């Protein structure tokens, strides 16, 4: 989710509901403890220089169960970040405490913000000799697709 998409989703909702990848809800009394602009420069395993910039937001749950962050307040924090941190429309990354600080992508589905698990990946598979995944086919379907693909009189040949 991009920062502008987050603002639109916040404008379209009255309450904030966040779900973890396992379906559990983040308690409604969470805090948005920081909004940051995180830039990262790195060399991948194939020797290619890469860089990325993200809008990072950290959610934290405290004991003050009466705390409730409104969508309007969150939009105000984003607007301040755009002004003070020179944010524009970066990808949003959410940090949330699990066994360690977990990093998540963000989506808005069915009125809920959904934290999506992120995965590591090789960015230089072609340079590392990592084979591409091949589509698995059922042996029973091999001849059938070819037979029905082009029939006499269909004009496909």
N, CA and C atoms as a LAMMPS dump frame, in Angstrom:
ITEM: TIMESTEP
0
ITEM: NUMBER OF ATOMS
471
ITEM: BOX BOUNDS ff ff ff
-5.0000000000000000e+02 5.0000000000000000e+02
-5.0000000000000000e+02 5.0000000000000000e+02
-5.0000000000000000e+02 5.0000000000000000e+02
ITEM: ATOMS id mol type element x y z
1 1 1 N 0.852 -1.178 0
2 1 2 C 0 0 0
3 1 3 C 0.891 1.232 0
4 2 1 N 0.544 2.169 -0.824
5 2 2 C 1.244 3.448 -0.902
6 2 3 C 0.642 4.414 0.121
7 3 1 N 1.408 5.457 0.446
8 3 2 C 0.974 6.427 1.441
9 3 3 C -0.348 7.099 1.043
10 4 1 N -0.507 7.44 -0.224
11 4 2 C -1.769 8.06 -0.66
12 4 3 C -2.947 7.099 -0.542
13 5 1 N -2.716 5.813 -0.792
14 5 2 C -3.774 4.806 -0.633
15 5 3 C -4.164 4.682 0.831
16 6 1 N -3.187 4.769 1.73
17 6 2 C -3.484 4.723 3.166
18 6 3 C -4.355 5.907 3.56
19 7 1 N -4.018 7.096 3.083
20 7 2 C -4.828 8.266 3.414
21 7 3 C -6.259 8.099 2.913
22 8 1 N -6.443 7.595 1.703
23 8 2 C -7.797 7.383 1.167
24 8 3 C -8.567 6.369 2.003
25 9 1 N -7.896 5.293 2.426
26 9 2 C -8.552 4.287 3.263
27 9 3 C -8.937 4.881 4.612
28 10 1 N -8.063 5.706 5.178
29 10 2 C -8.374 6.355 6.452
30 10 3 C -9.559 7.306 6.314
31 11 1 N -9.637 7.997 5.183
32 11 2 C -10.767 8.906 4.941
33 11 3 C -12.083 8.149 4.801
34 12 1 N -12.009 6.875 4.406
35 12 2 C -13.22 6.086 4.144
36 12 3 C -13.698 5.294 5.362
37 13 1 N -13.007 5.42 6.482
38 13 2 C -13.403 4.636 7.66
39 13 3 C -13.579 5.549 8.871
40 14 1 N -14.391 5.086 9.813
41 14 2 C -14.615 5.84 11.048
42 14 3 C -13.817 5.3 12.219
43 15 1 N -13.471 4.012 12.157
44 15 2 C -12.708 3.384 13.234
45 15 3 C -11.528 2.638 12.642
46 16 1 N -10.512 2.465 13.448
47 16 2 C -9.304 1.779 12.999
48 16 3 C -9.288 0.348 13.521
49 17 1 N -9.22 -0.576 12.607
50 17 2 C -9.157 -1.986 12.95
51 17 3 C -7.992 -2.606 12.185
52 18 1 N -7.06 -3.201 12.922
53 18 2 C -5.886 -3.82 12.316
54 18 3 C -5.864 -5.301 12.628
55 19 1 N -5.63 -6.096 11.598
56 19 2 C -5.536 -7.542 11.756
57 19 3 C -4.137 -8.005 11.409
58 20 1 N -3.637 -8.926 12.234
59 20 2 C -2.335 -9.544 11.982
60 20 3 C -2.484 -10.628 10.92
61 21 1 N -1.393 -11.087 10.343
62 21 2 C -1.484 -12.143 9.322
63 21 3 C -2.232 -13.391 9.778
64 22 1 N -2.196 -13.693 11.082
65 22 2 C -2.891 -14.884 11.59
66 22 3 C -4.375 -14.636 11.851
67 23 1 N -4.854 -13.417 11.565
68 23 2 C -6.268 -13.092 11.758
69 23 3 C -6.58 -12.435 13.088
70 24 1 N -5.656 -12.473 14.046
71 24 2 C -5.882 -11.823 15.335
72 24 3 C -5.875 -10.308 15.175
73 25 1 N -6.703 -9.648 15.961
74 25 2 C -6.792 -8.193 15.913
75 25 3 C -5.755 -7.558 16.827
76 26 1 N -5.206 -6.45 16.376
77 26 2 C -4.369 -5.634 17.252
78 26 3 C -5.335 -4.893 18.161
79 27 1 N -5.083 -4.849 19.469
80 27 2 C -6.013 -4.17 20.368
81 27 3 C -6.296 -2.738 19.907
82 28 1 N -7.543 -2.324 20.05
83 28 2 C -7.996 -1.024 19.548
84 28 3 C -7.323 0.151 20.246
85 29 1 N -6.696 -0.096 21.391
86 29 2 C -6.04 0.993 22.119
87 29 3 C -4.561 1.14 21.743
88 30 1 N -4.185 0.686 20.542
89 30 2 C -2.797 0.803 20.099
90 30 3 C -2.422 2.275 19.916
91 31 1 N -1.135 2.526 19.929
92 31 2 C -0.576 3.845 19.658
93 31 3 C 0.18 3.797 18.334
94 32 1 N 0.179 4.879 17.61
95 32 2 C 1.089 5.079 16.492
96 32 3 C 2.266 5.843 17.093
97 33 1 N 3.357 5.134 17.373
98 33 2 C 4.454 5.753 18.116
99 33 3 C 5.415 6.514 17.236
100 34 1 N 5.453 6.193 15.959
101 34 2 C 6.326 6.96 15.076
102 34 3 C 5.932 6.784 13.619
103 35 1 N 6.213 7.809 12.865
104 35 2 C 6.125 7.791 11.407
105 35 3 C 7.499 8.214 10.931
106 36 1 N 8.098 7.409 10.084
107 36 2 C 9.441 7.721 9.621
108 36 3 C 9.584 7.567 8.124
109 37 1 N 10.658 8.123 7.639
110 37 2 C 11.068 7.941 6.245
111 37 3 C 12.342 7.122 6.313
112 38 1 N 12.249 5.89 5.849
113 38 2 C 13.376 4.975 5.945
114 38 3 C 13.94 4.727 4.562
115 39 1 N 15.219 5.017 4.413
116 39 2 C 15.873 4.742 3.137
117 39 3 C 16.932 3.672 3.366
118 40 1 N 17.073 2.847 2.357
119 40 2 C 18.001 1.728 2.46
120 40 3 C 18.713 1.589 1.12
121 41 1 N 20.01 1.522 1.171
122 41 2 C 20.825 1.276 -0.011
123 41 3 C 21.579 -0.02 0.226
124 42 1 N 21.64 -0.859 -0.807
125 42 2 C 22.29 -2.153 -0.622
126 42 3 C 22.761 -2.719 -1.952
127 43 1 N 23.621 -3.693 -1.862
128 43 2 C 24.088 -4.45 -3.012
129 43 3 C 23.482 -5.839 -2.887
130 44 1 N 22.808 -6.304 -3.943
131 44 2 C 22.239 -7.656 -3.879
132 44 3 C 23.34 -8.691 -4.14
133 45 1 N 22.989 -9.948 -4.012
134 45 2 C 23.98 -11.017 -4.136
135 45 3 C 24.536 -11.159 -5.547
136 46 1 N 23.926 -10.478 -6.512
137 46 2 C 24.431 -10.469 -7.878
138 46 3 C 25.319 -9.259 -8.158
139 47 1 N 25.516 -8.415 -7.139
140 47 2 C 26.38 -7.251 -7.278
141 47 3 C 25.673 -6.004 -7.773
142 48 1 N 24.341 -6.016 -7.85
143 48 2 C 23.586 -4.857 -8.33
144 48 3 C 23.268 -3.927 -7.16
145 49 1 N 23.574 -2.629 -7.342
146 49 2 C 23.241 -1.616 -6.348
147 49 3 C 21.739 -1.354 -6.4
148 50 1 N 21.118 -1.301 -5.247
149 50 2 C 19.679 -1.031 -5.156
150 50 3 C 19.427 -0.056 -4.008
151 51 1 N 18.319 0.665 -4.11
152 51 2 C 17.918 1.54 -3.009
153 51 3 C 16.396 1.583 -2.952
154 52 1 N 15.888 1.865 -1.776
155 52 2 C 14.448 1.982 -1.587
156 52 3 C 14.173 2.981 -0.477
157 53 1 N 13.019 3.609 -0.565
158 53 2 C 12.556 4.536 0.463
159 53 3 C 11.147 4.11 0.835
160 54 1 N 10.874 4.02 2.15
161 54 2 C 9.548 3.632 2.626
162 54 3 C 9.077 4.591 3.707
163 55 1 N 7.761 4.698 3.836
164 55 2 C 7.154 5.387 4.967
165 55 3 C 6.907 4.31 6.019
166 56 1 N 7.625 4.384 7.121
167 56 2 C 7.491 3.367 8.166
168 56 3 C 6.686 3.926 9.328
169 57 1 N 5.814 3.067 9.848
170 57 2 C 4.973 3.451 10.976
171 57 3 C 5.033 2.344 12.023
172 58 1 N 5.194 2.752 13.253
173 58 2 C 5.312 1.771 14.325
174 58 3 C 4.057 1.8 15.197
175 59 1 N 3.435 0.63 15.334
176 59 2 C 2.271 0.478 16.207
177 59 3 C 2.73 -0.173 17.505
178 60 1 N 2.173 0.294 18.623
179 60 2 C 2.563 -0.191 19.938
180 60 3 C 1.323 -0.242 20.814
181 61 1 N 1.233 -1.263 21.638
182 61 2 C 0.09 -1.424 22.535
183 61 3 C 0.567 -1.227 23.969
184 62 1 N -0.087 -0.313 24.668
185 62 2 C 0.234 -0.027 26.07
186 62 3 C -0.929 -0.466 26.954
187 63 1 N -0.831 -0.142 28.22
188 63 2 C -1.861 -0.535 29.183
189 63 3 C -3.025 0.457 29.269
190 64 1 N -2.921 1.577 28.576
191 64 2 C -3.981 2.582 28.66
192 64 3 C -5.104 2.214 27.693
193 65 1 N -6.005 1.377 28.156
194 65 2 C -7.026 0.791 27.28
195 65 3 C -8.052 1.806 26.776
196 66 1 N -8.048 3.027 27.322
197 66 2 C -8.985 4.051 26.857
198 66 3 C -8.446 4.83 25.655
199 67 1 N -7.19 4.585 25.295
200 67 2 C -6.579 5.292 24.157
201 67 3 C -7.211 4.811 22.854
202 68 1 N -7.59 5.731 21.999
203 68 2 C -8.12 5.39 20.68
204 68 3 C -7.614 6.425 19.687
205 69 1 N -6.948 5.959 18.669
206 69 2 C -6.461 6.827 17.611
207 69 3 C -7.543 6.93 16.547
208 70 1 N -7.883 8.136 16.165
209 70 2 C -8.919 8.317 15.145
210 70 3 C -8.273 8.361 13.76
211 71 1 N -9.037 8.019 12.733
212 71 2 C -8.514 8.147 11.369
213 71 3 C -8.072 9.585 11.059
214 72 1 N -8.813 10.577 11.544
215 72 2 C -8.464 11.97 11.296
216 72 3 C -7.12 12.337 11.92
217 73 1 N -6.884 11.858 13.132
218 73 2 C -5.606 12.122 13.814
219 73 3 C -4.461 11.485 13.025
220 74 1 N -4.67 10.251 12.521
221 74 2 C -3.637 9.554 11.763
222 74 3 C -3.344 10.318 10.472
223 75 1 N -4.371 10.808 9.798
224 75 2 C -4.173 11.607 8.584
225 75 3 C -3.351 12.856 8.902
226 76 1 N -3.627 13.47 10.035
227 76 2 C -2.854 14.646 10.459
228 76 3 C -1.384 14.309 10.67
229 77 1 N -1.107 13.14 11.234
230 77 2 C 0.277 12.7 11.433
231 77 3 C 0.943 12.466 10.075
232 78 1 N 0.224 11.845 9.158
233 78 2 C 0.764 11.619 7.814
234 78 3 C 1.052 12.953 7.127
235 79 1 N 0.117 13.9 7.215
236 79 2 C 0.315 15.204 6.586
237 79 3 C 1.539 15.911 7.165
238 80 1 N 1.743 15.795 8.468
239 80 2 C 2.934 16.381 9.098
240 80 3 C 4.198 15.681 8.589
241 81 1 N 4.119 14.354 8.423
242 81 2 C 5.262 13.609 7.887
243 81 3 C 5.583 14.013 6.462
244 82 1 N 4.559 14.258 5.661
245 82 2 C 4.764 14.71 4.282
246 82 3 C 5.51 16.046 4.289
247 83 1 N 5.125 16.911 5.211
248 83 2 C 5.736 18.232 5.303
249 83 3 C 7.146 18.169 5.893
250 84 1 N 7.303 17.537 7.041
251 84 2 C 8.573 17.583 7.777
252 84 3 C 9.6 16.559 7.282
253 85 1 N 9.128 15.403 6.767
254 85 2 C 10.047 14.338 6.362
255 85 3 C 10.207 14.251 4.85
256 86 1 N 9.536 15.147 4.144
257 86 2 C 9.575 15.153 2.679
258 86 3 C 9.095 13.816 2.118
259 87 1 N 8.007 13.297 2.705
260 87 2 C 7.393 12.083 2.184
261 87 3 C 6.521 12.449 0.995
262 88 1 N 6.363 11.519 0.074
263 88 2 C 5.453 11.772 -1.048
264 88 3 C 4.472 10.61 -1.144
265 89 1 N 4.776 9.589 -1.901
266 89 2 C 3.856 8.465 -2.04
267 89 3 C 4.618 7.147 -1.927
268 90 1 N 5.395 7.032 -0.882
269 90 2 C 6.197 5.841 -0.66
270 90 3 C 5.329 4.652 -0.262
271 91 1 N 5.885 3.445 -0.412
272 91 2 C 5.259 2.251 0.131
273 91 3 C 5.23 2.372 1.653
274 92 1 N 4.156 1.873 2.264
275 92 2 C 4.008 1.916 3.712
276 92 3 C 4.46 0.581 4.291
277 93 1 N 5.246 0.651 5.337
278 93 2 C 5.663 -0.538 6.069
279 93 3 C 5.312 -0.321 7.54
280 94 1 N 4.659 -1.309 8.121
281 94 2 C 4.237 -1.23 9.526
282 94 3 C 5.174 -2.074 10.378
283 95 1 N 5.588 -1.519 11.502
284 95 2 C 6.348 -2.27 12.496
285 95 3 C 5.417 -2.551 13.661
286 96 1 N 5.457 -3.799 14.133
287 96 2 C 4.613 -4.177 15.26
288 96 3 C 5.346 -5.236 16.075
289 97 1 N 5.211 -5.163 17.386
290 97 2 C 5.922 -6.069 18.275
291 97 3 C 5.353 -7.481 18.231
292 98 1 N 6.189 -8.44 17.942
293 98 2 C 5.844 -9.86 18.083
294 98 3 C 6.961 -10.456 18.929
295 99 1 N 7.572 -11.535 18.501
296 99 2 C 8.726 -12.043 19.25
297 99 3 C 9.876 -11.044 19.197
298 100 1 N 9.958 -10.338 18.106
299 100 2 C 10.869 -9.214 17.907
300 100 3 C 10.057 -8.174 17.139
301 101 1 N 10.659 -7.113 16.693
302 101 2 C 9.883 -6.142 15.921
303 101 3 C 9.596 -6.752 14.56
304 102 1 N 8.324 -6.969 14.28
305 102 2 C 7.925 -7.526 12.996
306 102 3 C 7.693 -6.405 11.994
307 103 1 N 8.036 -6.67 10.751
308 103 2 C 7.823 -5.715 9.669
309 103 3 C 6.774 -6.292 8.734
310 104 1 N 5.786 -5.448 8.375
311 104 2 C 4.65 -5.916 7.591
312 104 3 C 4.309 -4.929 6.478
313 105 1 N 3.826 -5.459 5.377
314 105 2 C 3.181 -4.629 4.371
315 105 3 C 1.765 -4.378 4.857
316 106 1 N 1.076 -3.425 4.245
317 106 2 C -0.253 -3.046 4.7
318 106 3 C -1.239 -3.11 3.551
319 107 1 N -2.42 -3.617 3.846
320 107 2 C -3.517 -3.647 2.871
321 107 3 C -4.781 -3.205 3.595
322 108 1 N -5.792 -2.806 2.827
323 108 2 C -7.09 -2.437 3.395
324 108 3 C -8.125 -3.34 2.748
325 109 1 N -8.704 -4.245 3.542
326 109 2 C -9.634 -5.245 3.03
327 109 3 C -10.864 -5.334 3.93
328 110 1 N -12.036 -5.227 3.341
329 110 2 C -13.299 -5.383 4.065
330 110 3 C -13.39 -4.492 5.298
331 111 1 N -12.926 -3.254 5.173
332 111 2 C -13.014 -2.307 6.277
333 111 3 C -11.956 -2.464 7.339
334 112 1 N -11.016 -3.379 7.152
335 112 2 C -9.936 -3.602 8.116
336 112 3 C -8.585 -3.357 7.459
337 113 1 N -7.658 -2.832 8.242
338 113 2 C -6.28 -2.77 7.786
339 113 3 C -5.662 -4.131 8.094
340 114 1 N -5.03 -4.696 7.103
341 114 2 C -4.469 -6.042 7.222
342 114 3 C -2.951 -5.953 7.137
343 115 1 N -2.279 -6.421 8.189
344 115 2 C -0.832 -6.514 8.145
345 115 3 C -0.473 -7.781 7.381
346 116 1 N 0.349 -7.64 6.356
347 116 2 C 0.73 -8.749 5.491
348 116 3 C 2.182 -9.121 5.765
349 117 1 N 2.415 -10.402 6
350 117 2 C 3.771 -10.871 6.265
351 117 3 C 4.66 -10.603 5.058
352 118 1 N 5.876 -10.196 5.328
353 118 2 C 6.857 -9.968 4.278
354 118 3 C 7.808 -11.165 4.252
355 119 1 N 8.335 -11.448 3.092
356 119 2 C 9.242 -12.583 2.932
357 119 3 C 10.557 -12.116 2.322
358 120 1 N 11.631 -12.779 2.687
359 120 2 C 12.902 -12.504 2.031
360 120 3 C 12.893 -13.171 0.662
361 121 1 N 13.743 -12.698 -0.211
362 121 2 C 13.821 -13.261 -1.555
363 121 3 C 15.184 -12.923 -2.144
364 122 1 N 15.639 -13.705 -3.054
365 122 2 C 16.853 -13.419 -3.802
366 122 3 C 16.474 -12.479 -4.936
367 123 1 N 17.149 -11.337 -5.036
368 123 2 C 16.846 -10.36 -6.067
369 123 3 C 17.658 -10.59 -7.342
370 124 1 N 18.588 -11.526 -7.299
371 124 2 C 19.462 -11.771 -8.452
372 124 3 C 19.481 -13.258 -8.802
373 125 1 N 18.303 -13.837 -8.891
374 125 2 C 18.21 -15.28 -9.156
375 125 3 C 18.975 -15.687 -10.415
376 126 1 N 18.928 -14.839 -11.443
377 126 2 C 19.616 -15.169 -12.685
378 126 3 C 21.135 -15.216 -12.501
379 127 1 N 21.683 -14.394 -11.595
380 127 2 C 23.121 -14.393 -11.339
381 127 3 C 23.556 -15.455 -10.331
382 128 1 N 22.628 -15.94 -9.527
383 128 2 C 22.955 -16.896 -8.47
384 128 3 C 22.723 -18.342 -8.878
385 129 1 N 22.152 -18.552 -10.044
386 129 2 C 21.871 -19.92 -10.469
387 129 3 C 20.635 -20.507 -9.821
388 130 1 N 19.751 -19.663 -9.302
389 130 2 C 18.511 -20.15 -8.706
390 130 3 C 17.534 -20.41 -9.851
391 131 1 N 17.104 -21.644 -9.998
392 131 2 C 16.199 -21.942 -11.118
393 131 3 C 14.827 -21.306 -10.912
394 132 1 N 14.206 -20.908 -12.031
395 132 2 C 12.844 -20.383 -11.968
396 132 3 C 11.896 -21.517 -11.638
397 133 1 N 10.845 -21.186 -10.904
398 133 2 C 9.839 -22.199 -10.592
399 133 3 C 9.082 -22.537 -11.865
400 134 1 N 8.934 -23.8 -12.094
401 134 2 C 8.198 -24.246 -13.272
402 134 3 C 6.783 -24.612 -12.869
403 135 1 N 5.858 -24.341 -13.778
404 135 2 C 4.459 -24.663 -13.531
405 135 3 C 4.295 -26.171 -13.487
406 136 1 N 3.603 -26.649 -12.461
407 136 2 C 3.341 -28.078 -12.337
408 136 3 C 2.1 -28.433 -13.139
409 137 1 N 2.216 -29.46 -13.938
410 137 2 C 1.091 -29.919 -14.741
411 137 3 C 0.708 -31.327 -14.336
412 138 1 N -0.561 -31.6 -14.429
413 138 2 C -1.056 -32.947 -14.196
414 138 3 C -0.79 -33.757 -15.46
415 139 1 N -0.261 -34.949 -15.296
416 139 2 C 0 -35.8 -16.459
417 139 3 C -1.279 -36.068 -17.243
418 140 1 N -2.4 -36.134 -16.584
419 140 2 C -3.673 -36.409 -17.247
420 140 3 C -4.109 -35.248 -18.142
421 141 1 N -3.645 -34.041 -17.879
422 141 2 C -4.093 -32.885 -18.645
423 141 3 C -3.189 -32.546 -19.823
424 142 1 N -2.058 -33.214 -19.956
425 142 2 C -1.092 -32.828 -20.98
426 142 3 C -1.664 -32.906 -22.387
427 143 1 N -2.231 -33.978 -22.799
428 143 2 C -2.762 -34.103 -24.158
429 143 3 C -4.068 -33.375 -24.37
430 144 1 N -4.868 -33.212 -23.325
431 144 2 C -6.203 -32.62 -23.445
432 144 3 C -6.154 -31.144 -23.811
433 145 1 N -5.236 -30.413 -23.273
434 145 2 C -5.157 -28.983 -23.579
435 145 3 C -4.809 -28.779 -25.042
436 146 1 N -3.901 -29.596 -25.547
437 146 2 C -3.504 -29.463 -26.947
438 146 3 C -4.639 -29.864 -27.876
439 147 1 N -5.393 -30.9 -27.511
440 147 2 C -6.494 -31.358 -28.35
441 147 3 C -7.588 -30.313 -28.471
442 148 1 N -7.904 -29.637 -27.389
443 148 2 C -8.998 -28.671 -27.412
444 148 3 C -8.532 -27.283 -27.827
445 149 1 N -7.238 -27.079 -27.913
446 149 2 C -6.729 -25.742 -28.219
447 149 3 C -7.041 -25.326 -29.646
448 150 1 N -7.009 -26.274 -30.571
449 150 2 C -7.247 -25.893 -31.965
450 150 3 C -8.063 -26.978 -32.656
451 151 1 N -9.294 -26.687 -32.875
452 151 2 C -10.186 -27.667 -33.502
453 151 3 C -10.51 -27.213 -34.919
454 152 1 N -10.752 -28.155 -35.736
455 152 2 C -11.115 -27.869 -37.123
456 152 3 C -12.325 -26.964 -37.178
457 153 1 N -12.245 -25.946 -37.995
458 153 2 C -13.379 -25.039 -38.17
459 153 3 C -13.443 -23.901 -37.173
460 154 1 N -12.511 -23.82 -36.178
461 154 2 C -12.574 -22.751 -35.191
462 154 3 C -11.853 -21.502 -35.644
463 155 1 N -11.043 -21.625 -36.697
464 155 2 C -10.325 -20.475 -37.211
465 155 3 C -9.095 -20.126 -36.421
466 156 1 N -8.659 -20.998 -35.506
467 156 2 C -7.492 -20.677 -34.689
468 156 3 C -6.194 -21.05 -35.388
469 157 1 N -6.222 -21.845 -36.438
470 157 2 C -4.989 -22.274 -37.101
471 157 3 C -4.82 -21.572 -38.434
